Amino acid sequence: MQKFTSDLTGTEFSSDQRVEARGIRPELFEKIKSEHPHFTKEGCLSLTELNEFRNKYITSTLQKDIG
């Protein structure tokens, strides 16, 4: 099984988890960038890492809307 190293955290993942940063919605990319300033549009991360940021983004958006 092929692997890749996440440009976000340096962690190794299975290549079927690879997501290119340029394919991420701009709002979500900015959320990631706020916590990892070194991350660029040329990078990649795992689907697992992306889903963690999706959850953070949704949570923060809902808190702003409600609160």
PDB file of N, H, CA, C and O in Angstrom:
ATOM      1  N   MET A   1       0.837  -1.181   0.000  1.00  0.00           N
ATOM      2  CA  MET A   1       0.000   0.000   0.000  1.00  0.00           C
ATOM      3  C   MET A   1       0.883   1.245   0.000  1.00  0.00           C
ATOM      4  O   MET A   1       1.824   1.345   0.787  1.00  0.00           O
ATOM      5  N   GLN A   2       0.578   2.183  -0.876  1.00  0.00           N
ATOM      6  H   GLN A   2      -0.186   2.102  -1.515  1.00  0.00           H
ATOM      7  CA  GLN A   2       1.352   3.408  -0.956  1.00  0.00           C
ATOM      8  C   GLN A   2       0.923   4.371   0.137  1.00  0.00           C
ATOM      9  O   GLN A   2      -0.222   4.364   0.590  1.00  0.00           O
ATOM     10  N   LYS A   3       1.878   5.203   0.547  1.00  0.00           N
ATOM     11  H   LYS A   3       2.808   5.208   0.179  1.00  0.00           H
ATOM     12  CA  LYS A   3       1.623   6.172   1.601  1.00  0.00           C
ATOM     13  C   LYS A   3       2.080   7.555   1.148  1.00  0.00           C
ATOM     14  O   LYS A   3       2.839   7.691   0.188  1.00  0.00           O
ATOM     15  N   PHE A   4       1.610   8.561   1.847  1.00  0.00           N
ATOM     16  H   PHE A   4       0.993   8.450   2.626  1.00  0.00           H
ATOM     17  CA  PHE A   4       2.072   9.927   1.630  1.00  0.00           C
ATOM     18  C   PHE A   4       2.197  10.595   2.984  1.00  0.00           C
ATOM     19  O   PHE A   4       1.616  10.146   3.973  1.00  0.00           O
ATOM     20  N   THR A   5       2.959  11.669   3.015  1.00  0.00           N
ATOM     21  H   THR A   5       3.431  12.034   2.212  1.00  0.00           H
ATOM     22  CA  THR A   5       3.139  12.442   4.241  1.00  0.00           C
ATOM     23  C   THR A   5       2.338  13.733   4.127  1.00  0.00           C
ATOM     24  O   THR A   5       2.478  14.484   3.161  1.00  0.00           O
ATOM     25  N   SER A   6       1.505  13.977   5.116  1.00  0.00           N
ATOM     26  H   SER A   6       1.391  13.368   5.900  1.00  0.00           H
ATOM     27  CA  SER A   6       0.672  15.177   5.141  1.00  0.00           C
ATOM     28  C   SER A   6       1.545  16.419   5.285  1.00  0.00           C
ATOM     29  O   SER A   6       2.415  16.478   6.153  1.00  0.00           O
ATOM     30  N   ASP A   7       1.308  17.404   4.431  1.00  0.00           N
ATOM     31  H   ASP A   7       0.601  17.356   3.725  1.00  0.00           H
ATOM     32  CA  ASP A   7       2.017  18.679   4.550  1.00  0.00           C
ATOM     33  C   ASP A   7       1.485  19.488   5.728  1.00  0.00           C
ATOM     34  O   ASP A   7       2.110  20.463   6.145  1.00  0.00           O
ATOM     35  N   LEU A   8       0.357  19.096   6.253  1.00  0.00           N
ATOM     36  H   LEU A   8      -0.151  18.304   5.914  1.00  0.00           H
ATOM     37  CA  LEU A   8      -0.247  19.795   7.384  1.00  0.00           C
ATOM     38  C   LEU A   8       0.441  19.418   8.692  1.00  0.00           C
ATOM     39  O   LEU A   8       0.846  20.289   9.463  1.00  0.00           O
ATOM     40  N   THR A   9       0.572  18.118   8.937  1.00  0.00           N
ATOM     41  H   THR A   9       0.243  17.410   8.311  1.00  0.00           H
ATOM     42  CA  THR A   9       1.091  17.654  10.229  1.00  0.00           C
ATOM     43  C   THR A   9       2.372  16.819  10.141  1.00  0.00           C
ATOM     44  O   THR A   9       3.009  16.550  11.160  1.00  0.00           O
ATOM     45  N   GLY A  10       2.748  16.411   8.932  1.00  0.00           N
ATOM     46  H   GLY A  10       2.231  16.630   8.104  1.00  0.00           H
ATOM     47  CA  GLY A  10       3.931  15.569   8.785  1.00  0.00           C
ATOM     48  C   GLY A  10       3.662  14.110   9.090  1.00  0.00           C
ATOM     49  O   GLY A  10       4.591  13.304   9.148  1.00  0.00           O
ATOM     50  N   THR A  11       2.412  13.766   9.284  1.00  0.00           N
ATOM     51  H   THR A  11       1.657  14.420   9.237  1.00  0.00           H
ATOM     52  CA  THR A  11       2.009  12.391   9.589  1.00  0.00           C
ATOM     53  C   THR A  11       1.858  11.607   8.294  1.00  0.00           C
ATOM     54  O   THR A  11       1.449  12.158   7.272  1.00  0.00           O
ATOM     55  N   GLU A  12       2.187  10.328   8.339  1.00  0.00           N
ATOM     56  H   GLU A  12       2.519   9.881   9.170  1.00  0.00           H
ATOM     57  CA  GLU A  12       2.069   9.463   7.169  1.00  0.00           C
ATOM     58  C   GLU A  12       0.690   8.808   7.124  1.00  0.00           C
ATOM     59  O   GLU A  12       0.192   8.317   8.137  1.00  0.00           O
ATOM     60  N   PHE A  13       0.082   8.807   5.947  1.00  0.00           N
ATOM     61  H   PHE A  13       0.486   9.206   5.124  1.00  0.00           H
ATOM     62  CA  PHE A  13      -1.239   8.219   5.734  1.00  0.00           C
ATOM     63  C   PHE A  13      -1.235   7.372   4.475  1.00  0.00           C
ATOM     64  O   PHE A  13      -0.337   7.482   3.640  1.00  0.00           O
ATOM     65  N   SER A  14      -2.239   6.531   4.348  1.00  0.00           N
ATOM     66  H   SER A  14      -2.968   6.441   5.026  1.00  0.00           H
ATOM     67  CA  SER A  14      -2.458   5.761   3.135  1.00  0.00           C
ATOM     68  C   SER A  14      -2.770   6.729   1.994  1.00  0.00           C
ATOM     69  O   SER A  14      -3.460   7.727   2.204  1.00  0.00           O
ATOM     70  N   SER A  15      -2.276   6.449   0.801  1.00  0.00           N
ATOM     71  H   SER A  15      -1.716   5.638   0.630  1.00  0.00           H
ATOM     72  CA  SER A  15      -2.458   7.375  -0.317  1.00  0.00           C
ATOM     73  C   SER A  15      -3.924   7.565  -0.713  1.00  0.00           C
ATOM     74  O   SER A  15      -4.260   8.557  -1.360  1.00  0.00           O
ATOM     75  N   ASP A  16      -4.795   6.637  -0.339  1.00  0.00           N
ATOM     76  H   ASP A  16      -4.522   5.831   0.187  1.00  0.00           H
ATOM     77  CA  ASP A  16      -6.215   6.825  -0.655  1.00  0.00           C
ATOM     78  C   ASP A  16      -6.874   7.876   0.243  1.00  0.00           C
ATOM     79  O   ASP A  16      -8.032   8.233   0.027  1.00  0.00           O
ATOM     80  N   GLN A  17      -6.148   8.374   1.248  1.00  0.00           N
ATOM     81  H   GLN A  17      -5.207   8.084   1.424  1.00  0.00           H
ATOM     82  CA  GLN A  17      -6.623   9.439   2.139  1.00  0.00           C
ATOM     83  C   GLN A  17      -6.188  10.826   1.666  1.00  0.00           C
ATOM     84  O   GLN A  17      -6.589  11.830   2.254  1.00  0.00           O
ATOM     85  N   ARG A  18      -5.383  10.894   0.622  1.00  0.00           N
ATOM     86  H   ARG A  18      -5.057  10.079   0.144  1.00  0.00           H
ATOM     87  CA  ARG A  18      -4.766  12.158   0.171  1.00  0.00           C
ATOM     88  C   ARG A  18      -5.792  13.112  -0.433  1.00  0.00           C
ATOM     89  O   ARG A  18      -6.606  12.726  -1.273  1.00  0.00           O
ATOM     90  N   VAL A  19      -5.733  14.386   0.022  1.00  0.00           N
ATOM     91  H   VAL A  19      -5.072  14.699   0.703  1.00  0.00           H
ATOM     92  CA  VAL A  19      -6.590  15.452  -0.502  1.00  0.00           C
ATOM     93  C   VAL A  19      -5.672  16.623  -0.855  1.00  0.00           C
ATOM     94  O   VAL A  19      -4.864  17.064  -0.036  1.00  0.00           O
ATOM     95  N   GLU A  20      -5.808  17.113  -2.073  1.00  0.00           N
ATOM     96  H   GLU A  20      -6.464  16.755  -2.737  1.00  0.00           H
ATOM     97  CA  GLU A  20      -5.023  18.268  -2.517  1.00  0.00           C
ATOM     98  C   GLU A  20      -5.628  19.548  -1.936  1.00  0.00           C
ATOM     99  O   GLU A  20      -6.844  19.732  -1.965  1.00  0.00           O
ATOM    100  N   ALA A  21      -4.784  20.421  -1.416  1.00  0.00           N
ATOM    101  H   ALA A  21      -3.795  20.272  -1.392  1.00  0.00           H
ATOM    102  CA  ALA A  21      -5.254  21.664  -0.784  1.00  0.00           C
ATOM    103  C   ALA A  21      -5.988  22.562  -1.768  1.00  0.00           C
ATOM    104  O   ALA A  21      -6.926  23.257  -1.378  1.00  0.00           O
ATOM    105  N   ARG A  22      -5.589  22.563  -3.014  1.00  0.00           N
ATOM    106  H   ARG A  22      -4.826  21.998  -3.330  1.00  0.00           H
ATOM    107  CA  ARG A  22      -6.229  23.458  -3.991  1.00  0.00           C
ATOM    108  C   ARG A  22      -7.687  23.097  -4.246  1.00  0.00           C
ATOM    109  O   ARG A  22      -8.425  23.894  -4.824  1.00  0.00           O
ATOM    110  N   GLY A  23      -8.113  21.904  -3.823  1.00  0.00           N
ATOM    111  H   GLY A  23      -7.513  21.256  -3.353  1.00  0.00           H
ATOM    112  CA  GLY A  23      -9.498  21.485  -3.984  1.00  0.00           C
ATOM    113  C   GLY A  23     -10.391  21.801  -2.793  1.00  0.00           C
ATOM    114  O   GLY A  23     -11.581  21.485  -2.805  1.00  0.00           O
ATOM    115  N   ILE A  24      -9.825  22.420  -1.773  1.00  0.00           N
ATOM    116  H   ILE A  24      -8.859  22.677  -1.764  1.00  0.00           H
ATOM    117  CA  ILE A  24     -10.578  22.729  -0.551  1.00  0.00           C
ATOM    118  C   ILE A  24     -11.268  24.084  -0.699  1.00  0.00           C
ATOM    119  O   ILE A  24     -10.680  25.035  -1.216  1.00  0.00           O
ATOM    120  N   ARG A  25     -12.519  24.167  -0.242  1.00  0.00           N
ATOM    121  H   ARG A  25     -12.997  23.395   0.178  1.00  0.00           H
ATOM    122  CA  ARG A  25     -13.258  25.438  -0.283  1.00  0.00           C
ATOM    123  C   ARG A  25     -12.448  26.538   0.404  1.00  0.00           C
ATOM    124  O   ARG A  25     -11.811  26.289   1.428  1.00  0.00           O
ATOM    125  N   PRO A  26     -12.466  27.749  -0.149  1.00  0.00           N
ATOM    126  CA  PRO A  26     -11.654  28.851   0.401  1.00  0.00           C
ATOM    127  C   PRO A  26     -11.886  29.124   1.889  1.00  0.00           C
ATOM    128  O   PRO A  26     -10.927  29.375   2.620  1.00  0.00           O
ATOM    129  N   GLU A  27     -13.136  29.080   2.348  1.00  0.00           N
ATOM    130  H   GLU A  27     -13.915  28.877   1.755  1.00  0.00           H
ATOM    131  CA  GLU A  27     -13.420  29.361   3.762  1.00  0.00           C
ATOM    132  C   GLU A  27     -12.778  28.314   4.662  1.00  0.00           C
ATOM    133  O   GLU A  27     -12.230  28.635   5.717  1.00  0.00           O
ATOM    134  N   LEU A  28     -12.853  27.078   4.238  1.00  0.00           N
ATOM    135  H   LEU A  28     -13.298  26.818   3.381  1.00  0.00           H
ATOM    136  CA  LEU A  28     -12.274  25.986   5.024  1.00  0.00           C
ATOM    137  C   LEU A  28     -10.744  26.049   4.968  1.00  0.00           C
ATOM    138  O   LEU A  28     -10.071  25.807   5.969  1.00  0.00           O
ATOM    139  N   PHE A  29     -10.206  26.374   3.799  1.00  0.00           N
ATOM    140  H   PHE A  29     -10.753  26.571   2.985  1.00  0.00           H
ATOM    141  CA  PHE A  29      -8.755  26.522   3.676  1.00  0.00           C
ATOM    142  C   PHE A  29      -8.251  27.601   4.625  1.00  0.00           C
ATOM    143  O   PHE A  29      -7.213  27.422   5.263  1.00  0.00           O
ATOM    144  N   GLU A  30      -8.963  28.712   4.728  1.00  0.00           N
ATOM    145  H   GLU A  30      -9.806  28.858   4.210  1.00  0.00           H
ATOM    146  CA  GLU A  30      -8.554  29.797   5.631  1.00  0.00           C
ATOM    147  C   GLU A  30      -8.596  29.350   7.092  1.00  0.00           C
ATOM    148  O   GLU A  30      -7.750  29.762   7.886  1.00  0.00           O
ATOM    149  N   LYS A  31      -9.563  28.515   7.455  1.00  0.00           N
ATOM    150  H   LYS A  31     -10.250  28.180   6.810  1.00  0.00           H
ATOM    151  CA  LYS A  31      -9.634  27.968   8.812  1.00  0.00           C
ATOM    152  C   LYS A  31      -8.393  27.116   9.098  1.00  0.00           C
ATOM    153  O   LYS A  31      -7.791  27.222  10.166  1.00  0.00           O
ATOM    154  N   ILE A  32      -8.022  26.281   8.144  1.00  0.00           N
ATOM    155  H   ILE A  32      -8.511  26.194   7.276  1.00  0.00           H
ATOM    156  CA  ILE A  32      -6.827  25.439   8.296  1.00  0.00           C
ATOM    157  C   ILE A  32      -5.598  26.331   8.412  1.00  0.00           C
ATOM    158  O   ILE A  32      -4.754  26.127   9.286  1.00  0.00           O
ATOM    159  N   LYS A  33      -5.501  27.311   7.535  1.00  0.00           N
ATOM    160  H   LYS A  33      -6.186  27.476   6.826  1.00  0.00           H
ATOM    161  CA  LYS A  33      -4.352  28.218   7.498  1.00  0.00           C
ATOM    162  C   LYS A  33      -4.215  29.008   8.796  1.00  0.00           C
ATOM    163  O   LYS A  33      -3.101  29.348   9.193  1.00  0.00           O
ATOM    164  N   SER A  34      -5.327  29.305   9.461  1.00  0.00           N
ATOM    165  H   SER A  34      -6.232  29.029   9.138  1.00  0.00           H
ATOM    166  CA  SER A  34      -5.258  30.051  10.715  1.00  0.00           C
ATOM    167  C   SER A  34      -4.553  29.254  11.808  1.00  0.00           C
ATOM    168  O   SER A  34      -3.930  29.837  12.695  1.00  0.00           O
ATOM    169  N   GLU A  35      -4.647  27.941  11.753  1.00  0.00           N
ATOM    170  H   GLU A  35      -5.154  27.467  11.032  1.00  0.00           H
ATOM    171  CA  GLU A  35      -3.982  27.086  12.739  1.00  0.00           C
ATOM    172  C   GLU A  35      -2.634  26.560  12.260  1.00  0.00           C
ATOM    173  O   GLU A  35      -1.785  26.182  13.068  1.00  0.00           O
ATOM    174  N   HIS A  36      -2.442  26.536  10.946  1.00  0.00           N
ATOM    175  H   HIS A  36      -3.131  26.843  10.289  1.00  0.00           H
ATOM    176  CA  HIS A  36      -1.199  26.017  10.350  1.00  0.00           C
ATOM    177  C   HIS A  36      -0.738  26.982   9.258  1.00  0.00           C
ATOM    178  O   HIS A  36      -0.929  26.703   8.074  1.00  0.00           O
ATOM    179  N   PRO A  37      -0.131  28.116   9.636  1.00  0.00           N
ATOM    180  CA  PRO A  37       0.247  29.143   8.659  1.00  0.00           C
ATOM    181  C   PRO A  37       1.191  28.655   7.557  1.00  0.00           C
ATOM    182  O   PRO A  37       1.251  29.256   6.484  1.00  0.00           O
ATOM    183  N   HIS A  38       1.917  27.589   7.811  1.00  0.00           N
ATOM    184  H   HIS A  38       1.869  27.101   8.682  1.00  0.00           H
ATOM    185  CA  HIS A  38       2.853  27.062   6.816  1.00  0.00           C
ATOM    186  C   HIS A  38       2.158  26.301   5.684  1.00  0.00           C
ATOM    187  O   HIS A  38       2.781  26.028   4.658  1.00  0.00           O
ATOM    188  N   PHE A  39       0.899  25.961   5.852  1.00  0.00           N
ATOM    189  H   PHE A  39       0.393  26.183   6.686  1.00  0.00           H
ATOM    190  CA  PHE A  39       0.158  25.166   4.871  1.00  0.00           C
ATOM    191  C   PHE A  39      -0.200  26.032   3.667  1.00  0.00           C
ATOM    192  O   PHE A  39      -0.701  27.146   3.821  1.00  0.00           O
ATOM    193  N   THR A  40       0.061  25.511   2.466  1.00  0.00           N
ATOM    194  H   THR A  40       0.467  24.606   2.341  1.00  0.00           H
ATOM    195  CA  THR A  40      -0.191  26.281   1.242  1.00  0.00           C
ATOM    196  C   THR A  40      -1.123  25.520   0.303  1.00  0.00           C
ATOM    197  O   THR A  40      -1.412  24.342   0.513  1.00  0.00           O
ATOM    198  N   LYS A  41      -1.583  26.208  -0.724  1.00  0.00           N
ATOM    199  H   LYS A  41      -1.348  27.165  -0.894  1.00  0.00           H
ATOM    200  CA  LYS A  41      -2.460  25.602  -1.732  1.00  0.00           C
ATOM    201  C   LYS A  41      -1.754  24.491  -2.510  1.00  0.00           C
ATOM    202  O   LYS A  41      -2.416  23.673  -3.150  1.00  0.00           O
ATOM    203  N   GLU A  42      -0.441  24.450  -2.464  1.00  0.00           N
ATOM    204  H   GLU A  42       0.097  25.114  -1.945  1.00  0.00           H
ATOM    205  CA  GLU A  42       0.314  23.414  -3.162  1.00  0.00           C
ATOM    206  C   GLU A  42       0.448  22.146  -2.322  1.00  0.00           C
ATOM    207  O   GLU A  42       0.952  21.131  -2.804  1.00  0.00           O
ATOM    208  N   GLY A  43       0.003  22.200  -1.078  1.00  0.00           N
ATOM    209  H   GLY A  43      -0.406  23.024  -0.686  1.00  0.00           H
ATOM    210  CA  GLY A  43       0.154  21.079  -0.160  1.00  0.00           C
ATOM    211  C   GLY A  43      -0.964  20.056  -0.266  1.00  0.00           C
ATOM    212  O   GLY A  43      -1.869  20.161  -1.094  1.00  0.00           O
ATOM    213  N   CYS A  44      -0.864  19.074   0.599  1.00  0.00           N
ATOM    214  H   CYS A  44      -0.129  18.989   1.272  1.00  0.00           H
ATOM    215  CA  CYS A  44      -1.905  18.056   0.691  1.00  0.00           C
ATOM    216  C   CYS A  44      -2.070  17.655   2.154  1.00  0.00           C
ATOM    217  O   CYS A  44      -1.181  17.867   2.978  1.00  0.00           O
ATOM    218  N   LEU A  45      -3.204  17.084   2.448  1.00  0.00           N
ATOM    219  H   LEU A  45      -3.926  16.912   1.778  1.00  0.00           H
ATOM    220  CA  LEU A  45      -3.498  16.594   3.783  1.00  0.00           C
ATOM    221  C   LEU A  45      -4.363  15.355   3.655  1.00  0.00           C
ATOM    222  O   LEU A  45      -4.783  14.995   2.555  1.00  0.00           O
ATOM    223  N   SER A  46      -4.626  14.708   4.765  1.00  0.00           N
ATOM    224  H   SER A  46      -4.284  15.000   5.659  1.00  0.00           H
ATOM    225  CA  SER A  46      -5.442  13.493   4.725  1.00  0.00           C
ATOM    226  C   SER A  46      -6.923  13.850   4.848  1.00  0.00           C
ATOM    227  O   SER A  46      -7.287  14.914   5.346  1.00  0.00           O
ATOM    228  N   LEU A  47      -7.746  12.945   4.387  1.00  0.00           N
ATOM    229  H   LEU A  47      -7.450  12.080   3.982  1.00  0.00           H
ATOM    230  CA  LEU A  47      -9.189  13.116   4.522  1.00  0.00           C
ATOM    231  C   LEU A  47      -9.570  13.194   5.999  1.00  0.00           C
ATOM    232  O   LEU A  47     -10.471  13.949   6.366  1.00  0.00           O
ATOM    233  N   THR A  48      -8.905  12.436   6.832  1.00  0.00           N
ATOM    234  H   THR A  48      -8.173  11.823   6.534  1.00  0.00           H
ATOM    235  CA  THR A  48      -9.154  12.466   8.276  1.00  0.00           C
ATOM    236  C   THR A  48      -8.876  13.855   8.839  1.00  0.00           C
ATOM    237  O   THR A  48      -9.684  14.389   9.600  1.00  0.00           O
ATOM    238  N   GLU A  49      -7.734  14.446   8.469  1.00  0.00           N
ATOM    239  H   GLU A  49      -7.078  14.012   7.851  1.00  0.00           H
ATOM    240  CA  GLU A  49      -7.391  15.792   8.939  1.00  0.00           C
ATOM    241  C   GLU A  49      -8.393  16.817   8.405  1.00  0.00           C
ATOM    242  O   GLU A  49      -8.817  17.715   9.132  1.00  0.00           O
ATOM    243  N   LEU A  50      -8.766  16.678   7.138  1.00  0.00           N
ATOM    244  H   LEU A  50      -8.421  15.948   6.547  1.00  0.00           H
ATOM    245  CA  LEU A  50      -9.729  17.593   6.543  1.00  0.00           C
ATOM    246  C   LEU A  50     -11.064  17.524   7.270  1.00  0.00           C
ATOM    247  O   LEU A  50     -11.681  18.556   7.534  1.00  0.00           O
ATOM    248  N   ASN A  51     -11.509  16.327   7.592  1.00  0.00           N
ATOM    249  H   ASN A  51     -11.008  15.489   7.378  1.00  0.00           H
ATOM    250  CA  ASN A  51     -12.782  16.175   8.308  1.00  0.00           C
ATOM    251  C   ASN A  51     -12.742  16.807   9.692  1.00  0.00           C
ATOM    252  O   ASN A  51     -13.748  17.344  10.155  1.00  0.00           O
ATOM    253  N   GLU A  52     -11.592  16.751  10.358  1.00  0.00           N
ATOM    254  H   GLU A  52     -10.774  16.315   9.982  1.00  0.00           H
ATOM    255  CA  GLU A  52     -11.460  17.412  11.660  1.00  0.00           C
ATOM    256  C   GLU A  52     -11.658  18.920  11.510  1.00  0.00           C
ATOM    257  O   GLU A  52     -12.312  19.548  12.342  1.00  0.00           O
ATOM    258  N   PHE A  53     -11.094  19.499  10.449  1.00  0.00           N
ATOM    259  H   PHE A  53     -10.562  18.989   9.773  1.00  0.00           H
ATOM    260  CA  PHE A  53     -11.254  20.930  10.221  1.00  0.00           C
ATOM    261  C   PHE A  53     -12.655  21.268   9.746  1.00  0.00           C
ATOM    262  O   PHE A  53     -13.163  22.348  10.050  1.00  0.00           O
ATOM    263  N   ARG A  54     -13.281  20.383   9.019  1.00  0.00           N
ATOM    264  H   ARG A  54     -12.869  19.506   8.772  1.00  0.00           H
ATOM    265  CA  ARG A  54     -14.685  20.605   8.641  1.00  0.00           C
ATOM    266  C   ARG A  54     -15.547  20.721   9.896  1.00  0.00           C
ATOM    267  O   ARG A  54     -16.392  21.610  10.006  1.00  0.00           O
ATOM    268  N   ASN A  55     -15.318  19.809  10.838  1.00  0.00           N
ATOM    269  H   ASN A  55     -14.631  19.087  10.748  1.00  0.00           H
ATOM    270  CA  ASN A  55     -16.077  19.841  12.091  1.00  0.00           C
ATOM    271  C   ASN A  55     -15.822  21.141  12.860  1.00  0.00           C
ATOM    272  O   ASN A  55     -16.759  21.747  13.380  1.00  0.00           O
ATOM    273  N   LYS A  56     -14.563  21.567  12.934  1.00  0.00           N
ATOM    274  H   LYS A  56     -13.802  21.075  12.512  1.00  0.00           H
ATOM    275  CA  LYS A  56     -14.232  22.820  13.623  1.00  0.00           C
ATOM    276  C   LYS A  56     -14.896  24.000  12.926  1.00  0.00           C
ATOM    277  O   LYS A  56     -15.427  24.895  13.583  1.00  0.00           O
ATOM    278  N   TYR A  57     -14.866  24.004  11.601  1.00  0.00           N
ATOM    279  H   TYR A  57     -14.435  23.277  11.067  1.00  0.00           H
ATOM    280  CA  TYR A  57     -15.460  25.101  10.831  1.00  0.00           C
ATOM    281  C   TYR A  57     -16.968  25.170  11.051  1.00  0.00           C
ATOM    282  O   TYR A  57     -17.519  26.248  11.277  1.00  0.00           O
ATOM    283  N   ILE A  58     -17.624  24.032  10.986  1.00  0.00           N
ATOM    284  H   ILE A  58     -17.176  23.157  10.803  1.00  0.00           H
ATOM    285  CA  ILE A  58     -19.080  23.984  11.194  1.00  0.00           C
ATOM    286  C   ILE A  58     -19.425  24.440  12.605  1.00  0.00           C
ATOM    287  O   ILE A  58     -20.358  25.220  12.796  1.00  0.00           O
ATOM    288  N   THR A  59     -18.683  23.960  13.585  1.00  0.00           N
ATOM    289  H   THR A  59     -17.926  23.326  13.430  1.00  0.00           H
ATOM    290  CA  THR A  59     -18.927  24.334  14.976  1.00  0.00           C
ATOM    291  C   THR A  59     -18.777  25.842  15.179  1.00  0.00           C
ATOM    292  O   THR A  59     -19.628  26.481  15.797  1.00  0.00           O
ATOM    293  N   SER A  60     -17.680  26.406  14.649  1.00  0.00           N
ATOM    294  H   SER A  60     -16.989  25.887  14.146  1.00  0.00           H
ATOM    295  CA  SER A  60     -17.461  27.845  14.840  1.00  0.00           C
ATOM    296  C   SER A  60     -18.510  28.667  14.086  1.00  0.00           C
ATOM    297  O   SER A  60     -18.933  29.714  14.576  1.00  0.00           O
ATOM    298  N   THR A  61     -18.929  28.218  12.925  1.00  0.00           N
ATOM    299  H   THR A  61     -18.585  27.367  12.527  1.00  0.00           H
ATOM    300  CA  THR A  61     -19.958  28.921  12.166  1.00  0.00           C
ATOM    301  C   THR A  61     -21.291  28.899  12.917  1.00  0.00           C
ATOM    302  O   THR A  61     -21.978  29.917  12.996  1.00  0.00           O
ATOM    303  N   LEU A  62     -21.648  27.761  13.456  1.00  0.00           N
ATOM    304  H   LEU A  62     -21.090  26.934  13.392  1.00  0.00           H
ATOM    305  CA  LEU A  62     -22.900  27.653  14.213  1.00  0.00           C
ATOM    306  C   LEU A  62     -22.858  28.500  15.478  1.00  0.00           C
ATOM    307  O   LEU A  62     -23.854  29.131  15.834  1.00  0.00           O
ATOM    308  N   GLN A  63     -21.717  28.521  16.160  1.00  0.00           N
ATOM    309  H   GLN A  63     -20.908  28.009  15.871  1.00  0.00           H
ATOM    310  CA  GLN A  63     -21.590  29.342  17.361  1.00  0.00           C
ATOM    311  C   GLN A  63     -21.753  30.829  17.037  1.00  0.00           C
ATOM    312  O   GLN A  63     -22.366  31.569  17.806  1.00  0.00           O
ATOM    313  N   LYS A  64     -21.208  31.263  15.909  1.00  0.00           N
ATOM    314  H   LYS A  64     -20.710  30.662  15.284  1.00  0.00           H
ATOM    315  CA  LYS A  64     -21.358  32.661  15.500  1.00  0.00           C
ATOM    316  C   LYS A  64     -22.812  32.965  15.174  1.00  0.00           C
ATOM    317  O   LYS A  64     -23.326  34.022  15.543  1.00  0.00           O
ATOM    318  N   ASP A  65     -23.475  32.049  14.488  1.00  0.00           N
ATOM    319  H   ASP A  65     -23.058  31.191  14.189  1.00  0.00           H
ATOM    320  CA  ASP A  65     -24.864  32.265  14.099  1.00  0.00           C
ATOM    321  C   ASP A  65     -25.811  32.269  15.309  1.00  0.00           C
ATOM    322  O   ASP A  65     -26.767  33.044  15.355  1.00  0.00           O
ATOM    323  N   ILE A  66     -25.538  31.409  16.269  1.00  0.00           N
ATOM    324  H   ILE A  66     -24.762  30.780  16.232  1.00  0.00           H
ATOM    325  CA  ILE A  66     -26.407  31.291  17.436  1.00  0.00           C
ATOM    326  C   ILE A  66     -26.090  32.353  18.478  1.00  0.00           C
ATOM    327  O   ILE A  66     -26.986  32.960  19.064  1.00  0.00           O
ATOM    328  N   GLY A  67     -24.797  32.566  18.697  1.00  0.00           N
ATOM    329  H   GLY A  67     -24.069  32.073  18.221  1.00  0.00           H
ATOM    330  CA  GLY A  67     -24.403  33.341  19.834  1.00  0.00           C
ATOM    331  C   GLY A  67     -24.158  34.770  19.683  1.00  0.00           C
ATOM    332  O   GLY A  67     -23.818  35.444  20.656  1.00  0.00           O
TER     333      GLY A  67
END
